[in-house]
C-alpha cells in the first residue's frame, strides 16, 4: 500500500528536526508542541532561550530547547524512597 502525500510530507517535516540545529519560530513551536501564542509568551518573558539576530525574527537552538524541556524532572516513587534511605543513613544522629 502506497503512502498518501500528506503522510509523506508529515514524515519529512518530522525529519527536519533531526538534521537542523537552529530552528525557526514555527519549527520550534512544532518541535516543542506548543501553541505559537504560548511560545511568544515564553520568549517575551525571557523564560526560554532564544535569539533575535536582526531584532525581529526569532530563532532557537535545538539543544537549548531540549534542555528547557528537561529542566523540571519529576522523580519516581522509587527515586524518592532511595533518596530518603540515603538521607537517613548519612544523617544518623550520634549519641
Secondary structure as GFF3:
##gff-version 3
##sequence-region A 1 95
A	DSSP	alpha_helix	5	19	.	.	.	ID=ss1
A	DSSP	beta_strand	22	24	.	.	.	ID=ss2
A	DSSP	alpha_helix	25	32	.	.	.	ID=ss3
A	DSSP	alpha_helix	36	44	.	.	.	ID=ss4
A	DSSP	beta_strand	59	61	.	.	.	ID=ss5
A	DSSP	alpha_helix	62	69	.	.	.	ID=ss6
A	DSSP	alpha_helix	77	90	.	.	.	ID=ss7
###
